[in-house]
């Protein structure tokens, strides 16, 4: 794999909990840290890994990589790494849906850094004015690359206050317990679906690994003492397994079985991707322009 | 029977009107689009005719709104955005260059972005540094964008319809000083395919003048001046600068051996340099003289006419360049006799309003 790859590890519950409320016809768009959103919207796993490996069987034919996942079969309409850029594009999908009397809900996933961009505000203003069926989901993981929130945003002003300022129904929510995420987003999405108009959710969550890449980065020293330990103790997967076990839904054996099933799916996708061919030289300028209408 | 004559601005209005009527996916948005003035008349009456859910005004948020238009295109719409000044679209360079231009390619051809972005350029009457720039070369530099800048009312209508029907992002650049030019424009639906490339406006055997948009009017005036001196200039109107079809230019220079590029953009790293580079790369042995540019000087546009009168090249500059190339006497400073207070250079030349 040779492309900038931003892992969702530690932030899985937001994607899982929100997307569990969506229909296939609903739209999702994301940013650079998008793997969890793609997978939870139902994106094809083989096509994703093939894309990460730059293969022609990838979901973007190898031309996009980790930061440009797409699966139109499940209305995962794209993701790009220019922070904030997908927010208006997602609002545009919702606007296009409204113009076509399509009541699909559009969910836009982005991070805390994106709320500092101009287009964030431009998008909220427009979505509110046109009462679009769009849910803005901010995964606040406290950092933009390695720069903490306090160096980027004023102390004492919550991100949801920005959305409230634009008149959006807004909630702040824990992002580690998938049941909590699911319940809170169910209420929000149901309101958007039945009544129209946008909504905003800010989830508190945490990135375990380095900003970009598969390694830990505690040696860099930008995380305050104890922070990493606090958040990893609230591992979304572990929290959910503990809950399911306590409720008698899962036991040690079924948990192992389930984990083995997921691992097998991933192994299959990785094997498929590794074996798949690269694009050919003749494909270099393929898709520069779309065909005439 | 004489052909119907329309103004350039009326031709643009008619093009959008026809597209709105033909395709329910087409919608129009931009600052001032539905207001009583209607973007210098080009969108006047369209909301009344097609409804408020097809013709929108928008917040002053060009970058965000370009993203909105792009997103709507991804789910099946065919937006037409209008910017009253090209400078306003500069705040949307992220959405235009990073997103719209690359979306089809970077997602493996799965989504198309049929997005037309009209941008108005202009000059004069104190437009000054931020209401006058012709930055077509910027857009032409970004693969994935089509860049169209028609000169005649006929091409304005046919190419705007073609742009709206195109499945790619198209930057459609209109010079404000062309709006009152008139020429024959067929009624009803027709297109001028964007793949047609340049158009020969005048035939000649001595020198090829390549130009676009308003600069083509200057080139035609220069060709008239040159004809009086017995020099036959060929004038080629580029029409589509990206993707550039250079076949006609190369064929012409092969015959004339001389090339002048007249461009309303700045000279350094401008589009004129691209034309000259192509010709010198592909037809160097056919050239009888070094090619030349007649473009804007490398400085911001001044507001006062006392300075802008010495800023914009005139047809006389093209004429002088051609005469020099032909080994004839030429005006070393075509601005030499210009009166700084002259108001006539600050408005479109009333001596020529068409028809083409």
Interface residues (C-beta under 8 A of the other chain):
Chain A: X27 X29 X58 X59 X60 X61 X62 X63 X64 X68 X70 X72 X77 X78 X80 X82 X85 X86 X87 X88 X89 X90 X91 X92 X93 X94 X95 X96 X97 X99 X100 X102 X118 X119 X121 X122 X123 X125 X126 X129 X286 X287 X288 X289 X290 X291 X292 X293
Chain B: X27 X53 X58 X59 X61 X63 X64 X65 X66 X67 X68 X69 X70 X71 X72 X73 X74 X75 X76 X77 X94 X95 X98 X99 X103 X104 X105 X106 X107 X108 X109 X110 X111 X112 X113 X114 X143 X144 X146 X165 X166 X167 X168 X243
